[in-house]
Amino acid sequence: MSYKTFLKIGSLMLIVSFLFSGCHNGQKEGDPEKELVSGIVMDNLDTTANPADDFYQFACGGWVKSHPLPAEYSRYGSFDQLGENTEKQLNKLITDIAQQSNDKGSIAQKIGDFYNCGMDTQTINEQGDQPIRPILQKIADVKSNKELTDIIIELHSNGYSPFFGIFGEASPNNSTLTIAWLAQSGLGLGERDYYLKPDAKIKDGYLTMVEKLMELSEYGEMTNNAGKEKALAAKVWNVEAGLAKIFIDKNELRDPVKTNNVMTMEDAAKLMTVIDLNKYVETIVPNKVDEVNVVLSSYFTSLNKFLATQDINAVKAYLAWNVINEAASYLSDDFVDASFEFYGKILSGKEENRERWKRVINTVSGLLAEPVGQLYVEQYFPAEAKERMLTMIGNLKTALGERISNVTWMSQETKQKALEKLEAIIVKVGYPDKWRDYSGLTIENDSYYANVMRASKFENEYRLSKIGKPVDPSEWLMSPQTVNAYYNPTTNEICFPAAILQPPFFDMNADDAVNYGAIGVVIGHEMTHGFDDQGRQYDKTGNVNDWWTEEDSKNFVNQAQVLVDHFNGIEVLPGLHANGQFTLGENIADNGGLNTSFVALQHAKEQGTVQEMMDGFTANQRFFIAYANVWANNIRDEEISRRTMTDPHSLGMWRVNGTLPHIDAFIEAFNIKPGDKMYLEPEKRAKIW
C-alpha cells in the first residue's frame, strides 16, 4: 500500500538517512554536580582481539557473542535493540488507547480501531481475499491498452505504483515550490539486478510466491485462468524483467544533475502516449500542474515503447500482482505466510515472522505517524534531551566550519560558499513544532486491509496536494518515534527524531566522549551529507546549482574516488564485494562525521569538561569505541547479499573497519602502525572534510 510504496519511491526523493540510514559534560548550567559514567559497556568488548587488526571485533565482539541473531531478524544490531524498546513503548501507548471507548472521529478512535482490526485475526482470516477482489475485478475487466490510463489512475490513486510513481517534491531549480515528480517504479524485487543477473534460488522462490498468491487471490478465475497460476507468474516475471532492462541504474539516480529534468506538462505528456499523462495528472493531482520533473525521461520513452508491444493479458497479470503483493501482509494468514516465505526467508534469511502485535504496531505507527508520534513525545521525550542536542549541534557546526576552512584542496572562493551553506542548515530535533491535521481520515471497525487502504489513500492525497504549493520548511519527513536521522538537501535541513536520542546513540548520564562518538558522529554525518557527492550539488537554499570552481570539483572527485576504490576492495562474502560507488554518499558522511565530531570533542576537552581517563581508556579511545558500538550487529548471509545490492549504506562491520583506517585521529588513538590490518598509509587515506 502507499506506506510501503512511498518508502520505495521515497528513495528517489533526496533525503539521506543515517541508518537505514555548550553542554559539554551533560550538566545544565546551575545544576548540582553529578558524577557521569564513562558510557562504555565493558561487556560489549572483546579484549582478546587486537584493536589494531580488527577494531570491530575488539569494540563489538562481546555484544555480538551475547546477542545471537533472533529468528525473526535478518540483521540484529544495537540500534535494533533501541527500536525494540521504542516498539514496546508504542505498544503500551496504543494498546491502552485500544482498550478504551473513544469518541468517533477522535485520534484515539482512529488509532484504537486501526490496531484492533489488525489484531482481529479471526475476521481477517474469514475475509481471505475479499478485501482485494473489487480492484482485481476491475483489472480483470480491462480489454485493451486504451483502458490502461483509467486503471493506472485507479491504482495510483490508492497508493500502488506499477510502472511509475508520482510524488510532490521541491523543484530542483526552485526549492521553495513543490512540483510533481515522475519516477520509475514497479519491480516486485525492487532492484533491477535481480532480473538482469538472476539468482536461481531467488527467481524460483519469487515465481513460487507469485503463483501461490495468485491462486489465493483467485485472480485466475476472474480471467478464465483458474489452474494456470504458474503461467500467470511467468507473465509477471517477463513483464518485470522487461521493465528491469529499461530501469535506470541506481547510481545514475543518485546524480541530482541527471535527475533534474523539469519540463512543461505538455512536453512530459509527449514522452508517453500509451498512457494519457495529461488525463492521469489532471485526475490524480488536485491542483493544476504546469511543470513536472521527469526522472529520467529516457525511462518513460522506453516504457512507452515497452507497453505498446506487450500483450494486454500479461500487463493485467502484472497489475494484479502489484495489488496482491502490496496487500499480502495485511490479509489472511495464508497470504502473510506465502509472502514471508519468500521475502522473509529466501530473500533475507529470516527464520520466523515477527509477532503479529509488532507488525500491527509498525503499520499503525507508520500510517498514523504524527498522531502516534505526538503521544510518544508527550510521554517519553524529556525536554532536557532536546536542549542538550541543540547545544551539541551548535558545537558540531563550529567544528565542521573549522574542517571546511582548513582543507587544503579547496579554494577560498568555494570554501566561503560552503561555510554559508553550513550556516544556513535548518535544525530539527525531537518532534515538529506543529502537528498535521488527520480529521479527514476515516478509520472504521470493519477490515484491517480497508483501514490500511484508507490511511494509505489519505497519505497519498496529502502528498499530492502539496504539488503546486510552496514548500513547507516546518514539515518533518520522519516521525518522532523513528530510530534514525536524515539530511534533506532541498531544504538544507538536518533532523533527529526523538527516538534516536537514547543509548547507544545518546546517553544523558555519560561523559561526553561517548556522546560525541555516537550521537555526535550522527550529527556530523548528517551535516556532511550537505557536502557529499550528491549534497554538494545543491546550494544553501536547496537548488541544484554548481557553486564550485572547476578545479575544486576535480579535487573533490579525486578524493571521493579514494573511498570508492577502498570500499570496492572489501569482500563482504566470498566472491561478493561492496559497491563503493553506490555507498559513496554514506561513506563520505561517515568519514566527515567522525572527523568533525572528533574536533568538537577536542574543544570540550580543552574546556576541561571531559574526563581524560575512564574505565582504562582515554577520551579519544572512548570516542571511537562508542562509534563502533553503534554498529554492533549479527547478520545473515542472505541479508548481506541483499543489502549489498540495495542499500546505499555500507554494512555495519565495514562502517567500522572500512571507515576508521581513513581517520588520522583513530590511527593515533590506538597506536596503529604499519603492518597492522587497520593501518592504511597516509597517502591512501581519503582527505575530504
MOUR-V140092 format. One line per field, one symbol per residue. burial: 1 if it has 16 or more other C-alpha atoms within 10 Angstrom, else 0. A space follows every 50 residues. Layout:
burial->???
This chain:
burial->11111101100111111110111111100000000111110001110001 11111111111111001010011111111001100110011011101100 01000011111111111110101100011011101100110100100111 11111111111111111111111111111111111111001111100000 01001111111111111111011000001111111111111111011101 00110110111100100110111111110110011000101111111011 11110010000111111111111111111111111111111111111111 11100000111111111111111111100010001101110111111111 11111000010001100110110010011111000001001011101111 11111111111011111100100001011111111111111111111111 11111111111111111111111111111111111111111111101100 01100100111111011101010000011111111111111111111111 11111000111101000011111111111111111101111111111111 111111111111111110100100001111000011111
